[in-house]
Amino acid sequence: QRNNYPRIYFSGNNIDPRRTGDIINHLKDVAQIKKTHGGQPLRIMLLVISKSGGTLDTMSNFMVMYDEFMKADNVEVEVVAVTDPNEEKPTLLKKLAMDMGWKQFAVPDGVGGRFTVFTEVGLTLAACIGFDIESFLAGARDMDAACQNDDLWRNPAMLNAALKFAASEKHGRDIEIMMPYGDYLKSVSEWYIQLLAESLGKQFNKEGKEVCYGRTPVVAVGTTDMHAQTQQHQEGKLNKVVQFIRVDKWADDLVIPNVFPDVKKLADIAGVTMGAALEVARQSNADALASNKRYSAVFALPELTPYHLGELLYLLAMSVAYEGELADVDAFDQPGVEAYKRIMGPKLQALKG
């Protein structure tokens, strides 16, 4: 339990038998311990999110867990489905949810999965952990207003798109390193990977001409990856732009204590906050990159809050939409993803003989 909110386990984003099995066995053990000590049954909610209900990763994990927990001793199972709301032509998961009487939320029509963080797809899970949804959406709304400005220099999404487009087309920067400084922002990089890759990685433009546009996204975290990737960023091929994210004010920032005053190198870093040291490291990285003709940019969050996170995610989503227009590619489809799906279906059937 976390402040009376449930513990969250992610499983449906990969078909990993060991990971899925470990979660099942762990929760069965928890249920057995509760039973041994005379406790109530372990309550498990399975939140299954799929527009069609045919997504292999999601549904295979869901079916395995549903079966195991329904048979398990001292476990109560609740299912919540987030799927296409159309009742006249229900998808597989929609029909299943209606037949089984599961609580339902909607995957909005016409919104690709990578953009659904501001819809019930993202907000349902956010509600489960007590995330401040209203502040998150307020940040997105305010950023939307800023991103409607016709003045390039007052429209952060348009400016970001223009700079990234120019860097790619004029200077060959076709790799983007998303590098937030702070471990809790790593998931932003992981979300951005899909947003950038699926939105802009296109073989053909809107007129059908082959253009093979896009940037390869890479996840990095400062300061960790300064010890792993920065050598490549600093001296490797001139084909990258590094996108930093910084937090200006950290909650409960810790001061580095002077616990070893006789050790000069350690005494030199004492007395400053960890947040300040983190920003010095980021700025030093940016300065070093600039000194060797390496491109970088930074998004600054005043604080790490739901409001500012909503601003940031909306800015990134709008930015790829603007860049799609600049590059004349459709930022809202993903035909390359459909290619492997057409091949995978028959292969799965072949496994059953």
C-alpha positions in Angstrom: 0.0 0.0 0.0 1.2 3.5 -0.8 -0.8 6.2 1.2 -3.8 3.8 0.9 -3.4 3.5 -2.8 -2.7 0.1 -4.4 0.6 -1.2 -5.4 1.0 -1.2 -9.2 2.5 -4.0 -11.3 3.1 -3.5 -15.0 2.9 -6.6 -17.2 1.0 -6.2 -20.4 3.7 -4.3 -22.3 5.8 -7.4 -23.0 5.3 -11.1 -23.5 7.8 -12.2 -20.9 7.0 -15.5 -19.2 9.4 -15.1 -16.3 8.2 -11.6 -15.5 4.6 -12.6 -15.6 5.2 -15.7 -13.6 7.1 -13.8 -11.0 4.3 -11.4 -10.5 1.7 -14.2 -10.2 3.8 -16.2 -7.7 4.6 -13.1 -5.6 0.9 -12.1 -5.3 -0.1 -15.7 -4.6 2.4 -15.7 -1.7 1.0 -12.4 -0.4 -2.5 -13.8 -0.5 -1.3 -17.0 1.4 0.5 -14.9 4.0 -2.7 -12.8 4.6 -4.7 -16.1 4.9 -2.2 -17.6 7.4 -2.5 -14.5 9.6 -6.3 -14.5 9.4 -6.5 -11.6 7.0 -9.0 -10.7 4.3 -8.6 -12.0 0.8 -6.1 -10.2 -1.4 -7.9 -7.9 -3.7 -6.5 -7.7 -7.2 -7.6 -5.4 -9.9 -6.6 -6.3 -13.5 -6.7 -3.1 -15.5 -6.6 -4.3 -19.1 -6.1 -1.6 -21.8 -6.6 -2.5 -25.5 -8.7 -0.7 -28.1 -9.3 -3.9 -30.0 -8.8 -6.6 -27.5 -6.5 -8.4 -29.9 -3.2 -6.9 -28.8 -1.0 -9.9 -28.3 1.2 -8.5 -25.5 -1.7 -7.2 -23.4 -4.2 -10.0 -23.9 -1.8 -12.9 -23.4 -0.7 -11.5 -20.1 -4.3 -10.7 -19.1 -5.6 -14.1 -19.9 -2.8 -15.8 -18.0 -3.2 -13.6 -14.9 -7.0 -13.8 -15.0 -6.9 -17.6 -15.1 -4.3 -17.9 -12.3 -5.9 -15.4 -9.9 -9.5 -16.7 -10.5 -8.3 -20.1 -9.4 -6.1 -18.9 -6.6 -6.9 -19.3 -2.9 -7.8 -16.2 -0.9 -7.8 -13.8 -3.9 -10.6 -11.5 -5.0 -10.4 -10.4 -8.7 -11.9 -7.2 -10.2 -11.4 -6.4 -13.9 -11.5 -3.0 -15.4 -11.4 -2.7 -19.2 -10.3 0.3 -21.2 -11.3 -0.2 -24.7 -13.3 1.0 -27.8 -16.6 2.3 -26.5 -18.7 1.4 -29.6 -21.5 -0.9 -28.5 -23.1 -1.2 -32.0 -20.0 -2.8 -33.4 -18.2 -4.0 -30.3 -14.5 -5.0 -30.4 -13.4 -8.2 -28.9 -12.6 -6.7 -25.5 -15.7 -4.5 -25.5 -17.9 -7.5 -26.1 -16.1 -9.5 -23.4 -16.4 -6.6 -20.9 -20.2 -6.3 -21.6 -20.7 -10.0 -21.3 -18.7 -10.3 -18.1 -20.1 -7.1 -16.5 -16.7 -5.5 -16.1 -16.3 -1.8 -15.4 -15.3 0.0 -18.6 -13.5 3.2 -19.7 -13.1 4.4 -23.2 -10.2 4.5 -25.7 -11.2 7.6 -27.7 -11.8 7.1 -31.4 -9.2 8.7 -33.7 -6.5 9.1 -31.0 -3.4 6.9 -31.5 -2.1 5.1 -28.5 1.0 7.2 -28.1 -1.2 10.3 -27.7 -3.7 8.8 -25.2 -1.9 9.8 -22.0 -4.4 12.7 -21.6 -7.4 10.4 -22.1 -9.0 7.7 -20.0 -6.2 5.4 -21.2 -3.7 7.3 -19.1 -6.0 8.8 -16.5 -7.5 5.5 -15.3 -4.1 4.3 -14.1 -3.3 7.7 -12.8 -6.4 7.7 -10.7 -5.4 4.3 -9.2 -2.2 5.8 -7.8 -3.7 9.0 -6.5 -2.1 11.2 -9.2 -3.4 14.7 -9.4 -5.3 14.4 -12.7 -6.8 17.9 -12.6 -3.4 19.6 -12.2 -2.0 17.4 -14.9 -4.7 18.3 -17.4 -4.5 22.0 -16.4 -0.9 21.9 -17.4 -1.8 20.4 -20.7 -4.5 23.0 -21.3 -2.2 25.9 -20.6 0.4 24.5 -22.8 -2.2 24.0 -25.6 -3.0 27.7 -25.4 0.7 28.5 -25.7 1.1 26.2 -28.7 -1.6 27.9 -30.7 0.4 31.1 -31.0 1.3 32.1 -34.5 4.5 33.7 -33.4 7.2 31.0 -33.7 9.2 32.5 -30.7 6.2 32.3 -28.4 5.1 28.9 -29.5 7.3 26.3 -27.7 6.1 23.3 -29.6 6.5 25.0 -33.0 9.9 26.3 -32.1 11.1 22.9 -30.9 9.7 21.3 -34.1 11.4 23.8 -36.3 14.8 23.5 -34.7 14.7 19.7 -34.7 13.5 19.7 -38.3 16.3 22.1 -39.4 18.9 20.1 -37.4 17.8 16.9 -39.2 17.4 18.2 -42.7 20.2 20.8 -42.9 22.8 19.3 -40.6 22.1 15.5 -40.6 21.1 15.2 -36.9 18.9 12.2 -37.2 19.4 10.8 -33.7 17.7 12.4 -30.7 19.0 11.6 -27.2 16.2 12.4 -24.6 18.2 13.0 -21.4 16.3 14.2 -18.4 18.4 14.9 -15.3 16.6 12.9 -12.6 15.7 9.3 -12.3 12.0 9.9 -11.9 11.9 11.5 -15.4 13.3 8.4 -17.1 9.8 7.2 -17.9 9.2 10.5 -19.8 12.1 9.4 -22.1 10.6 6.0 -22.5 7.2 7.4 -23.4 8.9 9.9 -25.8 10.6 7.0 -27.6 7.3 5.7 -29.0 5.9 9.2 -29.6 8.9 10.2 -31.8 9.5 6.9 -33.5 5.9 6.1 -34.5 5.0 9.7 -35.4 7.9 10.7 -37.5 9.6 7.6 -38.7 7.9 7.4 -42.1 9.0 5.9 -45.5 6.7 8.0 -47.6 5.4 11.6 -47.4 1.7 12.6 -47.8 2.1 12.7 -51.5 3.5 9.1 -51.7 7.1 10.1 -52.4 9.7 8.1 -50.6 11.5 10.3 -48.1 12.5 7.9 -45.2 12.1 10.7 -42.6 12.6 10.5 -38.9 15.0 10.5 -36.0 16.1 7.5 -34.0 15.3 8.2 -30.3 17.6 7.1 -27.5 16.8 7.0 -23.8 19.5 8.5 -21.4 19.4 9.8 -17.9 21.7 12.3 -16.3 24.0 12.0 -14.5 24.0 8.2 -15.0 24.6 8.2 -18.7 27.3 10.8 -18.6 29.4 7.9 -17.5 28.0 5.7 -20.3 26.9 7.6 -23.4 28.5 11.0 -23.2 31.7 9.9 -24.9 29.7 9.1 -28.0 27.7 12.3 -27.7 30.9 14.4 -27.4 33.2 12.8 -30.0 31.1 10.4 -32.0 29.4 11.0 -35.4 27.9 14.5 -35.8 24.4 13.0 -36.2 22.8 13.6 -32.8 20.9 16.3 -30.9 20.7 15.9 -27.1 17.5 17.0 -25.5 17.9 17.8 -21.8 15.2 18.2 -19.2 16.0 19.9 -15.9 14.1 20.6 -12.7 14.8 24.0 -11.3 13.5 23.3 -7.8 13.5 19.9 -6.2 11.2 19.1 -3.2 13.2 18.1 -0.1 16.5 18.8 -1.8 19.4 17.3 0.3 22.6 19.2 1.2 25.8 17.2 0.7 27.3 17.1 4.2 31.0 17.7 5.0 31.4 14.4 6.8 35.1 14.0 5.7 36.6 17.4 6.1 40.2 16.1 5.9 39.6 14.7 2.4 39.9 17.8 0.2 38.1 16.5 -2.9 35.1 15.4 -0.9 35.1 18.6 1.2 35.0 20.6 -2.0 31.6 19.2 -3.0 30.2 19.6 0.5 27.7 22.3 1.4 25.8 22.4 -1.9 22.5 20.7 -2.5 22.2 17.6 -4.6 19.8 19.5 -7.0 22.4 22.2 -7.5 25.1 19.7 -8.2 22.9 17.9 -10.6 22.3 21.1 -12.6 26.0 21.9 -12.6 26.6 18.5 -14.1 24.0 19.1 -16.8 25.2 22.5 -17.7 28.8 21.3 -17.9 27.6 18.6 -20.3 25.8 21.1 -22.4 28.7 23.5 -22.5 31.1 20.7 -23.4 28.8 19.6 -26.3 28.6 23.1 -27.6 32.3 23.5 -27.5 32.6 20.7 -30.0 29.8 21.7 -32.4 27.3 19.3 -30.8 23.7 20.3 -30.6 21.6 20.3 -27.5 18.5 21.9 -26.0 16.8 22.0 -22.6 13.3 22.0 -21.3 13.2 23.5 -17.8 10.5 22.4 -15.3 10.1 24.9 -12.4 9.2 21.9 -10.2 8.5 18.3 -10.7 4.7 18.4 -10.3 1.7 17.0 -12.2 1.0 20.4 -13.6 4.4 20.8 -15.1 4.5 17.2 -16.3 1.2 17.9 -18.1 2.8 20.9 -19.8 5.9 18.9 -20.8 4.1 15.9 -22.3 1.6 18.1 -24.2 4.5 20.2 -25.6 6.2 17.0 -26.9 3.0 15.7 -28.4 2.3 19.0 -30.2 5.9 19.3 -31.3 5.8 16.0 -33.2 2.5 17.0 -34.8 4.1 20.3 -36.0 7.2 18.6 -37.2 5.0 16.1 -39.2 3.7 19.1 -41.1 7.1 20.5 -41.7 8.3 17.2 -43.0 5.1 16.5 -44.9 4.6 13.2 -43.2 1.5 11.9 -41.4 2.4 12.1 -37.7 -0.7 10.2 -36.7 -0.5 6.8 -38.4 2.0 3.9 -38.0 1.9 1.7 -41.2 5.3 0.2 -40.4 3.8 -1.4 -37.2 1.1 -3.1 -39.2 3.7 -4.9 -41.4 4.9 -7.2 -38.6 1.3 -7.8 -37.3 0.3 -9.2 -40.7 3.2 -11.6 -40.6 2.8 -12.5 -36.9 -0.9 -13.7 -37.0 -0.3 -16.7 -39.3 3.0 -17.6 -37.4 1.1 -17.8 -34.1 -1.6 -20.0 -35.7 1.2 -22.3 -37.1 2.4 -22.9 -33.5 -0.9 -24.6 -32.7 -0.3 -27.1 -35.5 
